[in-house]
Amino acid sequence: MSGLLGIAHFKFHEGKIEEFKRLSGKCRQIVQKHDTGTLRYDIFINAEQSEAIVVEEYVDAQALMDHSTHIGDELSAAIMATASVHGELLGELSDEFRAQLKGSPVQPFAPFLCLD
């Protein structure tokens, strides 16, 4: 597996769902316009509009880093301020990349292969 799959879970702070929707719309526009290595960027909101899940898929780690650059620190921080957030990043990551995730709400998971 060379690609990466990211799953982010958002539990909204009181009154922040509309702000999340607005900011997520900006993210989607940026992804569509600038991200060449993003294969998937889907946002799901529960019926109560209290939580969301964002599913992101990238061709490789460089594509994820490019995406982060395109979104920028300011927009990313604004989205993170709308909710309590945790997530998973699934795929093969370098030790450097894993080190960058330390202390973040994202937990890396490496592929596991069962051999008979």
C-alpha positions as CSV (number, residue, x, y, z in Angstrom):
1,M,0.0,0.0,0.0
2,S,1.6,3.3,-1.0
3,G,-1.5,5.4,-0.6
4,L,-2.8,7.0,2.7
5,L,-6.3,7.0,4.1
6,G,-7.2,9.6,6.6
7,I,-10.3,9.5,8.8
8,A,-11.1,12.5,11.0
9,H,-13.9,12.5,13.6
10,F,-15.4,15.9,14.6
11,K,-17.7,16.4,17.6
12,F,-18.9,19.9,17.2
13,H,-18.8,22.6,19.9
14,E,-22.1,24.2,20.7
15,G,-23.2,26.4,17.8
16,K,-20.3,25.6,15.5
17,I,-21.9,23.4,12.9
18,E,-22.5,26.2,10.4
19,E,-19.0,27.5,10.8
20,F,-17.7,23.9,10.2
21,K,-19.8,23.7,7.0
22,R,-18.6,27.1,5.7
23,L,-15.0,26.3,6.4
24,S,-15.3,22.7,5.0
25,G,-16.7,24.2,1.8
26,K,-13.6,26.3,1.5
27,C,-11.5,23.2,2.0
28,R,-13.4,21.3,-0.7
29,Q,-12.8,24.2,-3.2
30,I,-9.1,24.2,-2.4
31,V,-8.9,20.4,-2.8
32,Q,-10.7,20.5,-6.2
33,K,-8.6,23.4,-7.5
34,H,-5.1,22.6,-6.1
35,D,-4.7,19.0,-4.9
36,T,-3.5,16.7,-7.7
37,G,-2.7,13.8,-5.4
38,T,-6.0,13.8,-3.4
39,L,-8.1,10.8,-4.5
40,R,-10.9,11.3,-2.1
41,Y,-12.2,14.1,0.2
42,D,-15.6,13.3,1.5
43,I,-17.5,14.9,4.4
44,F,-20.3,13.1,6.3
45,I,-22.5,14.7,9.0
46,N,-24.8,12.7,11.3
47,A,-28.6,13.3,11.4
48,E,-28.3,15.3,14.6
49,Q,-25.6,17.5,13.0
50,S,-23.5,17.1,16.1
51,E,-20.7,15.1,14.6
52,A,-18.9,14.7,11.2
53,I,-16.5,12.3,9.7
54,V,-14.1,13.4,7.0
55,V,-12.5,10.7,4.8
56,E,-9.4,11.6,2.9
57,E,-7.4,9.5,0.5
58,Y,-4.0,10.4,-1.0
59,V,-1.8,8.8,-3.5
60,D,1.2,9.1,-1.1
61,A,2.6,11.0,1.8
62,Q,3.8,13.8,-0.4
63,A,0.2,14.4,-1.6
64,L,-0.9,14.7,2.0
65,M,1.8,17.2,2.7
66,D,0.8,19.1,-0.4
67,H,-2.8,19.1,0.8
68,S,-1.8,20.5,4.2
69,T,0.2,23.2,2.5
70,H,-2.8,24.2,0.2
71,I,-5.2,24.3,3.1
72,G,-2.8,26.3,5.3
73,D,-2.4,26.6,9.0
74,E,-5.0,29.4,9.4
75,L,-7.9,27.5,7.8
76,S,-6.9,24.2,9.4
77,A,-6.8,25.8,12.8
78,A,-10.2,27.5,12.2
79,I,-11.7,24.1,11.4
80,M,-10.2,22.4,14.4
81,A,-11.6,25.2,16.6
82,T,-15.2,24.1,15.7
83,A,-15.0,20.7,17.3
84,S,-13.2,18.1,19.4
85,V,-11.2,16.2,16.8
86,H,-9.4,12.9,16.6
87,G,-8.4,10.8,13.7
88,E,-6.5,8.0,12.1
89,L,-4.0,7.9,9.3
90,L,-3.7,4.5,7.6
91,G,-0.7,3.6,5.5
92,E,3.0,3.3,5.3
93,L,4.6,6.4,6.9
94,S,8.2,7.3,7.3
95,D,9.7,7.6,10.8
96,E,9.9,11.4,10.2
97,F,6.3,11.6,9.3
98,R,5.3,9.6,12.4
99,A,7.4,11.9,14.5
100,Q,5.5,14.9,13.1
101,L,2.2,13.3,14.3
102,K,3.3,13.0,17.9
103,G,1.1,15.1,20.1
104,S,-1.5,15.6,17.4
105,P,-5.0,14.2,17.5
106,V,-4.1,11.8,14.6
107,Q,-3.0,8.3,15.4
108,P,-1.0,6.5,12.6
109,F,-1.7,2.9,11.7
110,A,0.6,0.8,9.6
111,P,-0.5,-2.0,7.3
112,F,-0.5,-5.5,8.7
113,L,0.0,-8.5,6.5
114,C,-1.0,-12.0,7.6
115,L,1.4,-14.6,6.1
116,D,0.5,-18.3,6.2
